[in-house]
Amino acid sequence: MTPAVSARINAERFALLGWSRAILLQLAHPLVAAGVADHSSFREGRLTAAVRLHQTVRAMLSLTFSEEAGRAVTLEGIRTIHRRVNGTLRESVGPFAAGMHYSAEDPSLLLWVHATLLESIPMVYERLSAPLGEEERDRYCQETAAVARALGAVEGVPETWRDLREYMDRVYGTGEIVVGRQARELAQAVLAPPLAWLIAPAARVNRLFTVGLLPRLVRDQYGFRWTASDEGALNRWTIALRTARRMTPDVVALWPEARRR
């Protein structure tokens, strides 16, 4: 049976506005940024970023809405990719010295990646779709925990929203979240991909939600300028998109996989 809360949240196309925020938080960890910089090709070519986003969304939808066999295939595909992603830091960043080893199979990095999505997607859902109660937030954490563990995050996976908040606070307190040169370069590829001018309004909205919803600590490290005018624009777009969602039929607003289930 499809988990109720995670299915309801992940079904929304608007939830994509939380993905860029999560990605920038992930890249703010120097070991994650190194792995993406060394092994990802999403900065290459005009359509590569769009193709990678499409593949990531397909994986998320499979993990949420597929039957057990389909989820198993998707999980093994992700693990296969992770096995290839390892190397060493090219330069020192924060507490991480040049030459330090990184691996996409590192449980602590897998947990950080999971937590950034766990925080970001409901954040956007609540802004644009509907508020979530404490019990619903906890269930979202519980329903998604199995995926994190299946990918290798063996300890400390948040089971409640309070667990998530305490985990995030601990990680920020360690000083490990340091935006380095690689993260800044990759962030530009996320926020201003090739051919972004063709979808200028959507790119503008994505940037507003991504930068505006980042923790100030991380936003400042990226060097993003955020003004009262930006805050006002974010609030106006939030109201506009929330209104649009209420008027949009599910056949348009939800992913096909969600409608079928």
N, C-alpha and C positions, 0 to 999 in steps of 0.2 A: 504494500500500500504506500502511495507517495506521501512523504511527510507533509503535513498540512501547512505549517508556517513557512518553511523554506520554499515550498512549491509556490505559495502565494506571492512571496517576495521576488523570487527568481523568475517568475512568469512575466514580470513587467519589463517591457522594452526600455522604459525610462530608467530602470536600474543601471543601465550602461553608464549613466552619468556618475556613478560611484566608482567605476573601474579605474579611471585615470587617477583619481585620488589615491586609491589603493596602490596602484603601480608606483606613483611617486613616493609613497611611504616605503614601499618595498625597496626602491632604489636608494633611499636615504640610509640604508644599511650598506656600508662599503663592500661587504662580501657578496651581497646580492647584486649590487651595481657592477662589480667585476665580472660576475658570471654572465650577466646579460650583455655587457660590453664585449666580452671575449667570444661569446657563443651564439649571440642572437644576430639575425640579419635584418631586423625590422627597420633599420635606418637605410637599408640599401633599396634602390629602385623606387619607383613612384607608387606602386600598388602593394608593396610588401607589408607595410603597416596595416593596411586594410585586410589583407589576407590573413595575417597573424591574429588580428582581432576577431575575424570570422571564425578561425579555428578555435580560439579560446572560448568564444561564446558557444560554439557547438559542443565543446567539452563540458562546459558548465551545464548546458541543457541536458546532455546525456546523463551526467551524474545526478541531476535532479529528477528527470522524468523517465529515464529508460528503465527497463526491467533489469533484474540482477545481472544477466549475461551481458547486456549492453554496457552497464556500469563497469563490469569487470574488464571488458575490452578497453574502455576509455582509461581506466586507472592504469592498466599495463602500458598503454601508449604513453601516458605521462611519465611513468617510472622509467621507461626506455629512454625518453629524452633526458631525464634527470641523470641517468647513469653516464651520459656523455658530457655533462657540464661539470667540469672540475679544472682547477688550475691554481695559479698563485697570483697574488696582488702585484701589480707592476710598480706601484708607488705606495708610500705610507699614507693612510687616511685615518685621522683620529687615533684611537688606541690600536689600530691594526697596522703592523709593520709591513713594509715591502717584502715580498717573498712568502708571506703567510698563505697557507693552503686554503682553498675554498672548495666546496662541493655542494651541488644542488640536492644531494642526499643527506646533508647535514640536518639532523632533527631540529636544531635550534633555528635554522634559517627557514625550514619548512613551516615551523610554528609561526614565525614572524609573518611570512607571506599569508598564511591562513588567517591570522589575526587582523591583518590590514583589510582583507576582504570582508571578514566577519563584522568589522566596525563600519566600513564605508558603504556597503550596499544597503543595509537597513537605514542608514543615515539619510540616504537619498530617497529611499522608499517612503520614509516618514514625511519628508518635505513635500513629496509630489503625489503620493497616493493616499496614505492613511496612517494615523498614529498607531504605535504598537504599545501594548501593555507590558508590564514587567514579565508576566508569565510568557507572553508571546516572544519576547526577546530571549528569555531563557530557553524556550523550545527551539528557537532558531539556532542557538549555540549547540544544543544537544543534537539536533537533527543533522548538523553539518560536521560534527566532531568525527564521525566514522570515516569520512573522506580524508580528513587530515591525518588520522592514524593509519589509514590504508596507504598513504603516500610516505609515511615514515616519521611523522611527528608523534613520537611514542609517549612522551610525558608532557604534562602541563597543558593539554588542550583544554581551552575554556569550555565548561559545561553550563555556565550561567553568564549573564551579562556582567555581573559583579566580578566574576573570574576574569572576564575579558578586560575590564577597566583596570583591575589590579595588575594584570599581566602587562598591559600597555604602559602603565606608570612605572613598573619595574624596569622595563626595557629602556624607557627614556632616562631613567635614573642611572643606568649603567654607563652612559656616555657613548654607547655603541652606535647610536643614530647620529651619524655625521655625514652631511651632504658633501661629497667630494667632486672633483672635476668630472669624473665619468658620469656621476648621477646628474649633474647639471647639463651635460651634453645630451644624455638620453632623455632628460625631461623636455628639452626643446623638440626632440623627435616625437614625443608623446603629444605635446600641446600644439605643435605646428608641423604636422606631417606634410610630405610633398602633396601638392594639389589641394592644400587646405583652403586656398582661395575659392575653390569651386563650391565649397560648403561653408562659406564665411560665417553666416549666422550660427550654424550648428557648432562650428569651431569656437566661436566667441562664447557661446553658452557653456560648452564643455570646459573652456578655460576658467570661466567665472566659477563654476561649481568646483572644479578641481582645486584651484588656488584658494578660493574663499573658504573651503571646508577643511583645508589642511590645518593642523595645529600650528599656532603662531611660531613655535620653536623651529619647526621644519620649514615653514614658508619663508622665514627670515634667512635660514641657511641657504635655501635655493636662490635667494636674492630677488624674490618676487615682490614687486611693489603692490601694495594693497591700500586703497584710499577709501574715504567715506563715499565717494562717488561709485567705486567698485562695489561696496557693500550695498548701496542703494540699488544698483543694477542687478545684483544677485537676488535681492529681495523681490524686485519687480518681476524678474524672470521666474522666480519660484512661484509667485502668485499666478502668472500667466500659464505656466506649465501645469500647475495644479488644476486650474480651471479647464485647460485643454484636456487633461486626463479624465476629468469628470464627464466631459462631453464626448469623449472618444469611445466608440464601442469596443468590446473586448476583442473582436475579430481583427482589429487594427492594433490595439494597445498591448496585446499579449503575444508571446511567441507561439508559433503553430504547435510546437511540442506540448506546451502548457494547455492549449485549447483541446488537444486530442485527449489529454488525461482528465 
